[in-house]
Amino acid sequence: MNAQKTIKLLSGNDMPIIGIGTWELTHQTAELVAKALELGFRMVDTSGDYGTQPGVGDGIRASKLPREQVFLTTKVEETDDTYQATREDLDELAMQYVDLMLLHRPPEHGYGRELWEGLIRARNDGLAKDIGVSNYAVNQIQALIDATGVVPAVNQIEWTPFGHDMEMLEYCQAHDIVIQAYSPLTRAERLANPVLQGIADGYDKTPSQILLRWNIQLGVVPIVKAGSPEHLAEDIDIFDFKLTDTDMEALNTMNEDYSALGSTLAYAR
Ligand SMILES: NC(=O)c1ccc[n+]([C@@H]2O[C@H](COP(=O)([O-])OP(=O)(O)OC[C@H]3O[C@@H](n4cnc5c(N)ncnc54)[C@H](OP(=O)(O)O)[C@@H]3O)[C@@H](O)[C@H]2O)c1
């Protein structure tokens, strides 16, 4: 297993089992994206509101990898005309298509049927190979499916041992929806946790590597952000060990609905 191993989406398309995020990576974006691809990462996550789309597009082109070997994800906002915003994202990326277009979050009211229909049209027109959602609760995903018959390929949500929801995982697995874990390192807030550090010591690995490995063994796809090549190299060096069932369970039981971004997990409604 390595970072180029893939998981099947409902469409039959393949998505790498780990990717890099680019939120706040507004300096040297292209260089770091190219470096990540050189190290072996094959998936890059951005968004229309990150300010990193031009650098992400440039970094992918600078890598000289064939476009089809890189899985590119971006996002449109719940306040957007999602079809038009998809076109604008592609312009900023200077790309013909993205592999995955996500609706960044549900709208303030309702579950976003029209927003989703705009993305279905974008997919049908070849602007995105797959479409998905982010920060969606189970009932909101189900409402989208009931209204349109189109199942999101992915729900991208905050997901760590400190904050996750196994009922969400069960629901997604039952519907062939892949969970992408954002802020998988707790934005570095909880890396010094002693239980986590103890588990890491047992494998001669770092807390970051344990958090990423936990995701992968759950079948959840982590999107990790690292602004330094050293961190990138550490974050991809997770394929030479396996967490025991006991350690997986110990990590599962650390759940306290913790969010590094807000007071609660956005999807826990
Ligand atoms: N859909 C959404 O609503 C949403 C929300 C949040 C995030 N995301 C996506 O998910 C991505 C990842 O989440 P995130 O950026 O919030 O946080 P994260 O990946 O949990 O944490 C990033 C932090 O961890 C540090 N780090 C990385 N590797 C490390 C290592 N090996 N050892 C120690 N520290 C390390 C980074 O430091 P350096 O930068 O100094 O290396 C940075 O401070 C985002 O970039 C974005 O693409 C999506």
The ligand as an SDF file (V2000), in Angstrom:
LIG
                    3D

 48 52  0  0  0  0  0  0  0  0999 V2000
  -14.4800   21.2360    3.6410 N   0  0  0  0  0  0  0  0  0  0  0  0
  -14.1730   22.0330    4.6390 C   0  0  0  0  0  0  0  0  0  0  0  0
  -15.0380   22.7440    5.1900 O   0  0  0  0  0  0  0  0  0  0  0  0
  -12.7550   22.0620    5.1360 C   0  0  0  0  0  0  0  0  0  0  0  0
  -12.4770   22.6650    6.3800 C   0  0  0  0  0  0  0  0  0  0  0  0
  -11.1580   22.6280    6.8200 C   0  0  0  0  0  0  0  0  0  0  0  0
  -10.1630   22.0360    6.0580 C   0  0  0  0  0  0  0  0  0  0  0  0
  -10.4690   21.4860    4.8400 N   0  0  0  0  0  0  0  0  0  0  0  0
   -9.4300   20.8590    3.9860 C   0  0  0  0  0  0  0  0  0  0  0  0
   -8.6830   19.9370    4.7560 O   0  0  0  0  0  0  0  0  0  0  0  0
   -7.2990   20.2920    4.7280 C   0  0  0  0  0  0  0  0  0  0  0  0
   -6.5850   19.8800    5.9890 C   0  0  0  0  0  0  0  0  0  0  0  0
   -7.1380   20.4900    7.1300 O   0  0  0  0  0  0  0  0  0  0  0  0
   -6.4580   21.6900    7.9120 P   0  0  0  0  0  0  0  0  0  0  0  0
   -5.5740   22.4280    6.9850 O   0  0  0  0  0  0  0  0  0  0  0  0
   -7.5530   22.4320    8.5880 O   0  0  0  0  0  0  0  0  0  0  0  0
   -5.6430   21.0270    9.0860 O   0  0  0  0  0  0  0  0  0  0  0  0
   -4.7160   19.7470    9.3850 P   0  0  0  0  0  0  0  0  0  0  0  0
   -4.3080   19.0770    8.1380 O   0  0  0  0  0  0  0  0  0  0  0  0
   -5.3880   18.9670   10.4570 O   0  0  0  0  0  0  0  0  0  0  0  0
   -3.4780   20.4370   10.1030 O   0  0  0  0  0  0  0  0  0  0  0  0
   -2.5950   21.3160    9.4660 C   0  0  0  0  0  0  0  0  0  0  0  0
   -1.5650   21.7130   10.5020 C   0  0  0  0  0  0  0  0  0  0  0  0
   -0.8110   20.5490   10.8680 O   0  0  0  0  0  0  0  0  0  0  0  0
    0.5710   20.8350   10.7180 C   0  0  0  0  0  0  0  0  0  0  0  0
    1.2570   19.6030   10.2970 N   0  0  0  0  0  0  0  0  0  0  0  0
    1.1770   18.9660    9.1120 C   0  0  0  0  0  0  0  0  0  0  0  0
    1.9320   17.8540    9.1150 N   0  0  0  0  0  0  0  0  0  0  0  0
    2.5080   17.7990   10.3350 C   0  0  0  0  0  0  0  0  0  0  0  0
    3.4140   16.9090   10.9550 C   0  0  0  0  0  0  0  0  0  0  0  0
    3.8390   15.8150   10.3080 N   0  0  0  0  0  0  0  0  0  0  0  0
    3.8370   17.1670   12.2190 N   0  0  0  0  0  0  0  0  0  0  0  0
    3.3850   18.2640   12.8870 C   0  0  0  0  0  0  0  0  0  0  0  0
    2.5220   19.1450   12.3600 N   0  0  0  0  0  0  0  0  0  0  0  0
    2.0920   18.9180   11.0950 C   0  0  0  0  0  0  0  0  0  0  0  0
    0.6620   21.9110    9.6820 C   0  0  0  0  0  0  0  0  0  0  0  0
    1.8510   22.6440    9.8840 O   0  0  0  0  0  0  0  0  0  0  0  0
    2.7060   23.2630    8.6510 P   0  0  0  0  0  0  0  0  0  0  0  0
    1.7100   23.8940    7.7260 O   0  0  0  0  0  0  0  0  0  0  0  0
    3.6310   24.1930    9.3290 O   0  0  0  0  0  0  0  0  0  0  0  0
    3.4190   22.1080    7.9790 O   0  0  0  0  0  0  0  0  0  0  0  0
   -0.5740   22.7450   10.0050 C   0  0  0  0  0  0  0  0  0  0  0  0
   -0.3120   23.6130   11.0870 O   0  0  0  0  0  0  0  0  0  0  0  0
   -7.3500   21.8070    4.4660 C   0  0  0  0  0  0  0  0  0  0  0  0
   -6.0950   22.3140    4.0550 O   0  0  0  0  0  0  0  0  0  0  0  0
   -8.4400   21.8790    3.4420 C   0  0  0  0  0  0  0  0  0  0  0  0
   -7.9480   21.4940    2.1680 O   0  0  0  0  0  0  0  0  0  0  0  0
  -11.7600   21.4770    4.3750 C   0  0  0  0  0  0  0  0  0  0  0  0
  1  2  1  0
  2  3  2  0
  2  4  1  0
  4  5  1  0
  4 48  2  0
  5  6  2  0
  6  7  1  0
  7  8  2  0
  8  9  1  0
  8 48  1  0
  9 10  1  0
  9 46  1  0
 10 11  1  0
 11 12  1  0
 11 44  1  0
 12 13  1  0
 13 14  1  0
 14 15  2  0
 14 16  1  0
 14 17  1  0
 17 18  1  0
 18 19  2  0
 18 20  1  0
 18 21  1  0
 21 22  1  0
 22 23  1  0
 23 24  1  0
 23 42  1  0
 24 25  1  0
 25 26  1  0
 25 36  1  0
 26 27  1  0
 26 35  1  0
 27 28  2  0
 28 29  1  0
 29 30  1  0
 29 35  2  0
 30 31  1  0
 30 32  2  0
 32 33  1  0
 33 34  2  0
 34 35  1  0
 36 37  1  0
 36 42  1  0
 37 38  1  0
 38 39  2  0
 38 40  1  0
 38 41  1  0
 42 43  1  0
 44 45  1  0
 44 46  1  0
 46 47  1  0
M  CHG  2   8   1  16  -1
M  END
$$$$
